């Protein structure tokens, strides 16, 4: 869990640094950073997808995941409920920023694979790398959206902690040897791209409605393991 604790601390530190510098920035510079986060989301999401897609054992699974997950999320109106809740606390811009930050921090190769390697091999390299990236990213997010971005820290801790715990308890399962993690990274990459499109005001894909898509590969591998 050391890697996750470091990652969480880096987000807190980055948020505090960014909030401090936010006071001296004008609207023009804030808009520039806002666009930078959108472009970074597109780049990181595309990288995660392109890097992991060639290694997929089920190339159409991500399509099935997005379709089924999107339908479930839309039925539950996840995007609308979360945005309305966050908007009450900080406005639409804050809601968009926090959602995008959480997706960037949590749904990526380093953030998914890292806790697994930490639990199975005691290797925190991925998590330390992710911590460095998140330190920079959280600083920029806070410069744009403010201190409220610190709420992403406990979300990341719970996310990575749950993955670490699951990998520890199921260390003998072949599911955690790479295939499932790869499929989650593919779907996650698409979700990050969707978030980037929203930040840049190109297209609001209601990204949170697709969060259940991450459950589909898990169910797929669990069912597959029964036969």
C-alpha positions, -999 to +999 in steps of 0.1 A: +000+000+000+030+023+002+028+032-034-008+042-031-001+063+000+026+081-019+003+086-049-024+100-027+000+124-010+013+137-043-023+146-054-028+164-021+005+182-025-001+191-061-035+205-053-022+227-025+006+240-048-018+247-076-043+264-054-016+287-041-005+298-076-041+301-088-044+335-070-020+351-094-034+338-127-058+357-149-087+343-169-065+341-201-040+319-184-066+298-166-082+291-200-049+281-214-044+255-186-079+244-190-072+235-227-039+219-217-057+195-194-081+186-222-053+179-247-034+159-221-065+138-215-068+130-252-031+121-254-031+099-223-063+082-232-051+075-268-018+062-254-035+038-231-058+025-258-031+022-285-006+006-262-029-021-249-052-029-278-026-050-297-023-072-266-060-078-263-072-114-264-107-103-271-105-073-295-143-066-295-147-068-258-142-031-253-170-024-278-194-047-258-182-031-226-189+004-238-223-006-252-236-025-221-219-002-196-233+029-214-268+016-214-266+007-177-251+041-168-277+060-188-305+041-172-291+050-137-283+086-149-249+084-132-235+114-151-265+136-143-267+127-107-229+132-100-228+165-119-258+179-101-243+169-067-209+185-075-225+216-092-242+224-059-209+225-042-188+243-067-206+249-100-206+232-134-169+240-140-159+224-107-180+193-115-164+189-149-129+194-134-133+169-106-148+142-128-120+146-153-093+146-126-107+114-111-107+097-144-072+107-152-059+096-118-078+064-115-085+050-150-051+045-165-025+017-170-003+028-141-032+033-117-047-001-125-015-022-130+004-005-102-016-018-073-017-053-088+021-054-091+024-039-056+002-067-042+017-096-061+054-087-064+059-058-039+070-037-069+058+000-065+076+013-096+044+019-116+028+037-086+058+059-080+057+068-117+020+075-115+026+096-084+050+119-103+026+123-132-003+130-108+017+156-088+021+177-120-015+170-132-031+179-098-011+211-097-025+222-131-060+210-122-060+230-089-046+261-107-077+259-130-104+246-106-092+253-071-088+235-038-119+214-044-097+191-066-083+177-034-114+155-032-099+133-059-072+121-034-095+100-012-112+087-044-079+075-058-069+060-024-101+039-023-098+029-060-062+017-058-067+003-023-096-018-036-075-031-065-046-039-042-069-057-018-086-077-045-052-087-060-039-097-026-069-119-019-069-135-053-032-137-059-034-172-072-060-163-098-049-161-135-072-131-139-046-108-123-018-120-145-024-094-171-054-102-194-081-084-173-058-055-165-051-050-202-088-050-211-096-025-183-068-002-196-083-003-231-118+007-218-102+032-194-083+049-222-115+055-241-131+070-210-102+094-206-105+105-242-142+111-236-133+132-206-108+152-227-135+160-254-157+173-226-130+195-211-123+210-246-161+216-251-159+195-283-185+169-272-201+161-239-202+123-240-216+121-204-185+101-195-197+089-161-226+070-178-199+047-192-182+040-159-201+006-156-182-004-188-153-012-165-174-039-148-181-058-181-145-072-185-145-083-149-178-102-153-165-116-187-134-131-171-153-144-141-178-162-163-151-174-186-132-188-157-162-211-149-159-229-181 
